[in-house]
Amino acid sequence: MKKILFYSLLASCIVFNAKSQITIDGTMSDWDNIPTLSEPGVFPILKTTKDDTNLSVMVNLGSTESFVDRWQVIDVYIDTDNNAATGYKQWVYNASGVDYLAQGTDLYVFTGTAGSSSWSWGSAGTVTRSLSADLHAVEQSITIADLTTPAIGTTYGITTPYYNSEWTTGDPQFLPANDWNFSERKTFTVKPRTEVNLNTTAEFTSGNAYYYPFMRDANIDQYLDFQSGAYATQNPLHWASWALNLVTPGNYNVKMVSSSTGSGKFQLSLVDVTTNQVVKTFTEAWYPANATMTENTYDSIDLTDVAAGKYMLKLMNPTTWDTHLKVQKITLDRIMTSISKLSADDYAKFIVQDKTLNVLADDVFDMAIYAIDGRLVDRFENINSISRELNSGVYIITIGVGDKSLNKKIMIK
């Protein structure tokens, strides 16, 4: 008998758990599944997470560079209210206002005139810090209770200039490196974002993206501005990325909603969130000129040889001429295997009697029952009939056929 494969009913995205437990002990494995705030696939990388007690950061230089174990390893600039008009005006991050500076094991609060570049700081607390055994990475935490002037919000800015083993004196290495061709240079923006589950169809929107912090972002909920520099030659510096949970490897159609003054190229790649290694880079695709936001379809991408797991989906603009590309959304839609039967009723008989759901089929099948709010109620495998008593309510019954999930809604009175 043909076996009907089971695919669980998955939401298209889940809220990333910003309260992941981080222990500052020099072991970096608890950062493995936390999305990359800086450019994926490029070292150094910056990750950060915040819970009710601590703000934690991690910087990894990669295998070719290392820190020196001294008081000053990284500087952590924190724009707690995400407001350029308050805090210290650091010369690189001219579009941010740095309210707190974590330097070494000390935390300082800016005490100068708001929005000025006067170097005036007062003691605000201490920092817990630990280097990895190989000196390639450092992690540290700051107590939330010490970040009160102004208080850290749900959206804030952060960046981490660093001192690697080659540093002797002067300014640290900046992350990202300074570029005077961008007029609005901010720290990385931290805000609520969701991890996107890629199973059948998933949307990657501008408002949910991580992005190059020198990109203009006043309209980030409407589009990503992929020509924010003074010249088109800065376009390849732009990037955006999304935290991706690849549930079902397969072939996916690509659609992009964008506007542009001319045609140009974009490129997608997939980066392992744990190792920061580029897993796959896809062929550059040409986008057309679109005077208004328009959805265009592009060649599919092949994820059949990529293991299920956590990744960053990265979007680049390699075009070095003026197109003023703005991207609102990317959609990936799994290419389904053709099947002759299109509904759950074609594969099984569903009978509801006295608050009991009875399902009968000729073939062996797997099935799941979900409450209308998405909560899993029960799951069955390798059966051709079930009988399950249910409380009053509406339920979604899910079976899978080949690459296609089939759902049926039932009501228990």
VEXDREN-2710 file (C-alpha; in Angstrom, 1 decimal):
% VEXDREN-2710
k/r/px/py/pz
1/MET/0.0/0.0/0.0
2/LYS/1.1/3.6/-0.7
3/LYS/2.1/5.4/2.4
4/ILE/0.9/9.0/2.8
5/LEU/3.7/11.1/4.3
6/PHE/3.0/13.4/7.2
7/TYR/3.9/17.0/7.2
8/SER/3.1/18.9/10.4
9/LEU/1.2/22.1/10.1
10/LEU/3.7/24.9/10.7
11/ALA/3.2/28.6/11.0
12/SER/5.1/30.6/8.4
13/CYS/7.2/32.3/11.1
14/ILE/7.8/32.2/14.8
15/VAL/8.9/34.9/17.1
16/PHE/12.6/34.6/17.8
17/ASN/13.3/33.9/21.4
18/ALA/15.1/37.0/22.6
19/LYS/15.3/35.5/26.1
20/SER/17.8/32.8/25.1
21/GLN/19.9/31.8/28.1
22/ILE/23.5/33.0/27.8
23/THR/26.1/32.0/30.4
24/ILE/29.3/34.2/30.3
25/ASP/31.9/31.5/30.6
26/GLY/34.0/31.6/27.4
27/THR/32.0/28.7/25.9
28/MET/30.3/30.1/22.8
29/SER/28.0/27.2/22.0
30/ASP/25.0/28.9/23.7
31/TRP/25.1/31.5/20.9
32/ASP/24.8/28.9/18.1
33/ASN/21.2/29.5/17.2
34/ILE/21.0/33.2/17.8
35/PRO/20.8/35.2/14.6
36/THR/23.7/37.2/13.3
37/LEU/23.2/41.0/13.8
38/SER/26.2/41.9/11.5
39/GLU/26.8/40.8/7.9
40/PRO/26.3/37.0/7.7
41/GLY/29.2/35.0/6.2
42/VAL/31.7/37.7/7.0
43/PHE/34.0/37.9/10.0
44/PRO/34.0/39.4/12.6
45/ILE/30.4/38.7/13.5
46/LEU/28.3/40.3/16.2
47/LYS/25.4/38.7/18.0
48/THR/23.3/40.1/20.9
49/THR/20.3/39.1/23.0
50/LYS/18.5/40.6/25.9
51/ASP/16.3/39.2/28.6
52/ASP/14.7/40.8/31.7
53/THR/18.0/40.8/33.5
54/ASN/20.9/41.1/31.1
55/LEU/22.0/42.5/27.8
56/SER/24.6/40.1/26.3
57/VAL/26.9/40.5/23.3
58/MET/29.3/38.2/21.5
59/VAL/31.9/39.1/18.9
60/ASN/33.8/36.4/17.0
61/LEU/36.8/37.4/14.9
62/GLY/37.0/34.1/13.0
63/SER/39.8/31.6/12.8
64/THR/42.4/34.0/11.3
65/GLU/42.3/36.7/13.9
66/SER/42.4/36.8/17.7
67/PHE/42.0/39.1/20.7
68/VAL/44.6/39.8/23.2
69/ASP/43.5/39.1/26.8
70/ARG/43.6/42.6/28.2
71/TRP/41.3/45.1/29.8
72/GLN/40.2/46.6/26.6
73/VAL/39.0/43.8/24.2
74/ILE/35.8/45.4/22.7
75/ASP/34.0/48.6/23.2
76/VAL/30.2/48.3/23.3
77/TYR/28.3/51.4/22.2
78/ILE/24.6/51.3/23.2
79/ASP/22.0/53.7/21.9
80/THR/19.4/52.7/24.5
81/ASP/16.6/54.8/23.1
82/ASN/17.5/54.5/19.4
83/ASN/17.6/58.3/19.2
84/ALA/20.4/60.3/17.5
85/ALA/19.4/63.5/19.4
86/THR/20.4/62.0/22.8
87/GLY/23.8/60.6/23.9
88/TYR/27.3/60.9/22.5
89/LYS/27.8/61.7/18.8
90/GLN/30.6/59.2/17.9
91/TRP/32.4/60.3/14.7
92/VAL/31.8/57.0/12.9
93/TYR/28.2/56.5/14.0
94/ASN/27.0/60.0/13.3
95/ALA/23.3/59.0/13.0
96/SER/23.2/57.4/16.4
97/GLY/23.4/58.8/19.9
98/VAL/25.5/56.6/22.2
99/ASP/24.0/56.6/25.7
100/TYR/26.3/54.0/27.3
101/LEU/29.8/52.7/26.7
102/ALA/31.0/49.3/28.0
103/GLN/34.7/49.4/28.0
104/GLY/36.7/46.6/29.6
105/THR/34.9/45.5/32.7
106/ASP/33.3/48.9/33.3
107/LEU/30.1/50.5/32.2
108/TYR/29.8/54.2/31.6
109/VAL/26.9/56.6/31.0
110/PHE/27.2/59.7/28.8
111/THR/27.1/62.8/30.9
112/GLY/27.9/65.4/28.2
113/THR/25.5/67.6/26.3
114/ALA/23.0/65.5/24.4
115/GLY/24.0/65.1/20.8
116/SER/27.5/66.4/21.3
117/SER/30.9/64.8/20.7
118/SER/32.3/65.8/24.0
119/TRP/34.0/62.9/25.8
120/SER/32.2/63.0/29.1
121/TRP/31.3/59.8/30.9
122/GLY/30.3/58.7/34.4
123/SER/30.5/55.3/36.1
124/ALA/27.3/53.3/35.7
125/GLY/28.2/49.7/36.7
126/THR/30.3/46.7/35.8
127/VAL/30.5/44.3/32.9
128/THR/30.8/40.5/33.1
129/ARG/33.2/39.3/30.4
130/SER/34.9/36.1/29.2
131/LEU/37.2/35.2/26.3
132/SER/37.1/31.9/24.5
133/ALA/40.0/29.6/25.1
134/ASP/41.3/30.1/21.5
135/LEU/40.9/34.0/21.9
136/HIS/38.9/34.2/18.7
137/ALA/35.7/35.2/20.5
138/VAL/34.5/37.3/23.5
139/GLU/31.2/37.4/25.2
140/GLN/30.0/39.8/27.9
141/SER/26.8/40.9/29.7
142/ILE/25.5/44.1/31.1
143/THR/22.9/44.3/33.8
144/ILE/19.6/45.8/32.4
145/ALA/19.0/47.6/35.7
146/ASP/22.2/49.7/35.0
147/LEU/20.8/51.0/31.7
148/THR/18.3/53.6/32.9
149/THR/19.4/57.0/31.5
150/PRO/17.6/56.7/29.1
151/ALA/16.2/53.2/29.8
152/ILE/16.8/50.6/27.2
153/GLY/13.8/50.0/25.0
154/THR/12.5/47.2/22.8
155/THR/14.3/48.9/19.9
156/TYR/17.9/50.1/20.5
157/GLY/21.2/50.5/18.8
158/ILE/24.4/48.6/19.5
159/THR/27.8/48.1/17.9
160/THR/31.2/46.8/19.1
161/PRO/34.5/48.3/17.9
162/TYR/37.2/45.8/18.7
163/TYR/40.9/45.5/19.5
164/ASN/42.4/42.5/17.8
165/SER/46.0/41.2/18.3
166/GLU/47.3/43.6/15.7
167/TRP/46.2/46.7/17.5
168/THR/48.8/48.8/19.4
169/THR/47.4/52.3/19.8
170/GLY/44.7/54.7/18.4
171/ASP/41.2/53.9/17.3
172/PRO/39.9/50.3/17.4
173/GLN/38.6/48.4/14.3
174/PHE/35.1/49.5/13.7
175/LEU/32.2/47.2/13.0
176/PRO/31.3/47.8/10.2
177/ALA/34.3/49.8/8.9
178/ASN/33.7/53.5/8.5
179/ASP/32.7/54.7/5.0
180/TRP/32.4/58.5/4.5
181/ASN/30.3/57.9/1.4
182/PHE/27.3/57.1/3.6
183/SER/25.7/60.1/5.2
184/GLU/23.6/58.2/7.8
185/ARG/25.9/55.9/9.7
186/LYS/24.1/54.1/12.5
187/THR/24.9/51.4/15.0
188/PHE/23.2/48.1/14.4
189/THR/19.4/48.3/15.1
190/VAL/18.1/45.7/17.5
191/LYS/14.3/45.3/17.5
192/PRO/11.7/42.5/17.7
193/ARG/12.2/40.2/14.7
194/THR/10.8/36.8/13.8
195/GLU/12.6/33.7/12.7
196/VAL/10.9/32.6/9.4
197/ASN/10.0/28.9/9.0
198/LEU/10.5/27.8/5.4
199/ASN/8.2/24.8/4.7
200/THR/5.9/25.6/1.9
201/THR/5.7/29.4/1.4
202/ALA/7.5/32.1/3.4
203/GLU/7.7/35.8/3.2
204/PHE/10.8/37.8/4.0
205/THR/9.8/41.5/4.6
206/SER/11.8/44.6/4.9
207/GLY/10.6/45.3/8.4
208/ASN/11.8/41.9/9.6
209/ALA/15.3/42.2/8.1
210/TYR/18.7/42.6/9.6
211/TYR/20.6/45.0/7.5
212/TYR/23.8/47.1/6.8
213/PRO/23.5/49.8/9.4
214/PHE/24.6/52.6/7.1
215/MET/21.6/52.0/4.9
216/ARG/18.9/54.7/5.1
217/ASP/16.2/53.1/7.3
218/ALA/13.5/55.8/8.0
219/ASN/11.1/53.7/5.8
220/ILE/12.4/50.3/6.8
221/ASP/8.9/48.9/7.3
222/GLN/8.1/49.8/3.6
223/TYR/11.4/48.9/1.9
224/LEU/15.1/48.2/2.2
225/ASP/17.1/51.0/0.4
226/PHE/19.8/49.3/-1.5
227/GLN/21.4/52.5/-2.8
228/SER/22.0/54.5/0.3
229/GLY/25.6/55.6/-0.5
230/ALA/26.8/58.7/-2.3
231/TYR/27.8/56.6/-5.3
232/ALA/26.5/53.4/-7.0
233/THR/29.9/51.9/-6.4
234/GLN/28.9/51.5/-2.7
235/ASN/25.9/49.3/-3.7
236/PRO/27.8/46.0/-3.1
237/LEU/28.3/47.0/0.5
238/HIS/24.6/46.9/1.1
239/TRP/23.1/43.7/2.5
240/ALA/20.0/42.5/4.3
241/SER/19.4/39.1/6.0
242/TRP/16.7/37.1/7.7
243/ALA/16.8/34.4/10.4
244/LEU/15.6/31.3/8.6
245/ASN/14.6/27.9/9.9
246/LEU/14.7/25.6/6.9
247/VAL/12.0/23.0/7.8
248/THR/11.6/21.3/4.4
249/PRO/14.5/21.3/1.9
250/GLY/13.3/21.5/-1.7
251/ASN/13.2/23.7/-4.8
252/TYR/11.7/27.1/-4.2
253/ASN/10.3/29.7/-6.6
254/VAL/11.6/33.2/-5.9
255/LYS/9.5/36.4/-6.1
256/MET/10.6/39.9/-5.1
257/VAL/8.6/43.0/-4.7
258/SER/10.8/46.0/-5.6
259/SER/11.1/49.3/-7.3
260/SER/14.1/50.7/-9.3
261/THR/15.0/53.3/-11.8
262/GLY/16.8/50.7/-14.0
263/SER/17.6/47.1/-14.3
264/GLY/20.3/45.5/-12.2
265/LYS/21.3/42.4/-10.3
266/PHE/20.6/40.9/-6.9
267/GLN/21.9/37.8/-5.3
268/LEU/20.8/35.4/-2.5
269/SER/22.9/33.2/-0.4
270/LEU/22.5/30.9/2.6
271/VAL/24.7/31.2/5.7
272/ASP/24.9/28.7/8.6
273/VAL/23.9/30.6/11.7
274/THR/26.1/28.5/13.9
275/THR/29.4/28.5/11.9
276/ASN/28.9/31.7/9.9
277/GLN/30.0/29.7/6.9
278/VAL/28.3/30.3/3.5
279/VAL/26.5/27.1/2.7
280/LYS/25.3/28.1/-0.8
281/THR/25.4/31.1/-3.1
282/PHE/22.8/31.3/-5.8
283/THR/23.2/32.7/-9.3
284/GLU/22.7/36.4/-9.7
285/ALA/19.3/37.4/-11.0
286/TRP/18.4/40.5/-13.0
287/TYR/15.6/42.7/-11.8
288/PRO/13.7/45.0/-14.2
289/ALA/13.1/48.7/-13.9
290/ASN/9.9/49.2/-11.8
291/ALA/8.6/52.7/-11.3
292/THR/6.4/51.5/-8.4
293/MET/6.6/48.5/-6.1
294/THR/6.0/45.5/-8.4
295/GLU/6.3/41.7/-7.8
296/ASN/8.5/39.9/-10.3
297/THR/9.2/36.2/-10.5
298/TYR/12.8/34.9/-10.9
299/ASP/14.5/31.5/-11.4
300/SER/14.0/29.0/-8.6
301/ILE/16.6/28.2/-6.0
302/ASP/17.6/24.6/-5.1
303/LEU/17.7/23.7/-1.4
304/THR/17.4/20.0/-1.9
305/ASP/21.0/19.5/-0.9
306/VAL/20.9/21.7/2.1
307/ALA/20.2/20.1/5.5
308/ALA/17.2/21.3/7.5
309/GLY/18.3/23.8/10.2
310/LYS/19.0/27.4/11.2
311/TYR/20.4/29.8/8.6
312/MET/20.6/33.4/7.6
313/LEU/19.1/34.2/4.2
314/LYS/21.2/37.0/2.8
315/LEU/20.3/39.5/0.0
316/MET/23.0/41.5/-1.8
317/ASN/23.0/44.2/-4.5
318/PRO/26.1/43.7/-6.6
319/THR/25.0/46.3/-9.1
320/THR/27.5/49.2/-9.5
321/TRP/25.4/51.5/-11.6
322/ASP/22.5/53.7/-10.6
323/THR/19.2/51.7/-10.2
324/HIS/18.1/53.0/-6.8
325/LEU/16.8/49.5/-5.9
326/LYS/14.3/49.4/-3.1
327/VAL/13.1/45.9/-1.9
328/GLN/9.8/45.5/0.0
329/LYS/9.6/41.7/0.2
330/ILE/11.0/38.4/-1.0
331/THR/8.7/35.3/-1.2
332/LEU/10.0/31.7/-1.4
333/ASP/7.3/29.2/-2.6
334/ARG/8.1/25.5/-2.6
335/ILE/7.6/23.8/-6.0
336/MET/5.1/21.0/-5.3
337/THR/5.1/17.5/-6.9
338/SER/2.0/17.1/-9.0
339/ILE/-0.7/14.9/-7.5
340/SER/-4.0/13.8/-8.9
341/LYS/-6.0/14.2/-5.8
342/LEU/-6.3/17.7/-4.3
343/SER/-8.2/17.4/-1.0
344/ALA/-8.0/15.5/2.2
345/ASP/-11.5/14.1/1.5
346/ASP/-10.0/12.3/-1.6
347/TYR/-7.7/10.3/0.7
348/ALA/-9.8/9.6/3.8
349/LYS/-13.3/9.6/5.1
350/PHE/-14.0/12.0/8.0
351/ILE/-17.0/11.2/10.3
352/VAL/-17.9/13.3/13.4
353/GLN/-20.3/11.6/15.8
354/ASP/-21.0/12.4/19.5
355/LYS/-17.8/14.6/19.8
356/THR/-15.7/11.8/18.4
357/LEU/-13.8/12.2/15.2
358/ASN/-13.5/9.0/13.1
359/VAL/-11.1/8.9/10.1
360/LEU/-11.0/5.9/7.7
361/ALA/-8.7/5.4/4.7
362/ASP/-7.7/2.6/2.3
363/ASP/-4.0/3.4/2.6
364/VAL/-1.7/3.8/5.6
365/PHE/-1.4/7.4/6.6
366/ASP/0.0/9.8/9.2
367/MET/-2.2/12.6/10.6
368/ALA/-2.2/15.4/13.0
369/ILE/-5.0/17.3/14.8
370/TYR/-4.5/21.0/15.6
371/ALA/-6.7/23.4/17.5
372/ILE/-7.7/26.4/15.6
373/ASP/-5.0/28.4/17.4
374/GLY/-2.3/26.2/16.0
375/ARG/-1.8/24.1/19.1
376/LEU/-1.0/20.4/18.4
377/VAL/-3.8/18.2/20.0
378/ASP/-2.7/14.7/18.8
379/ARG/-0.6/12.9/16.2
380/PHE/-1.0/9.5/14.6
381/GLU/1.5/7.6/12.4
382/ASN/1.2/4.5/10.2
383/ILE/-2.5/3.9/10.6
384/ASN/-5.5/3.6/8.3
385/SER/-8.2/4.5/10.9
386/ILE/-8.5/6.5/14.1
387/SER/-11.1/7.4/16.6
388/ARG/-10.5/10.4/18.8
389/GLU/-12.8/12.1/21.2
390/LEU/-12.5/15.9/21.1
391/ASN/-13.8/18.9/23.1
392/SER/-16.2/21.3/21.4
393/GLY/-14.4/23.6/19.0
394/VAL/-12.9/24.0/15.5
395/TYR/-9.9/21.8/14.5
396/ILE/-7.6/21.5/11.6
397/ILE/-6.8/18.0/10.4
398/THR/-3.5/17.7/8.4
399/ILE/-2.2/15.0/6.2
400/GLY/0.7/15.1/3.7
401/VAL/0.8/13.7/0.2
402/GLY/4.2/13.8/-1.5
403/ASP/5.4/17.4/-1.3
404/LYS/1.9/18.8/-0.6
405/SER/0.1/19.2/2.8
406/LEU/-3.6/18.7/2.8
407/ASN/-5.8/20.2/5.4
408/LYS/-9.4/19.8/6.5
409/LYS/-11.4/21.9/8.9
410/ILE/-13.9/20.2/11.2
411/MET/-16.2/21.4/13.9
412/ILE/-17.1/19.5/17.1
413/LYS/-20.3/20.8/18.6
END
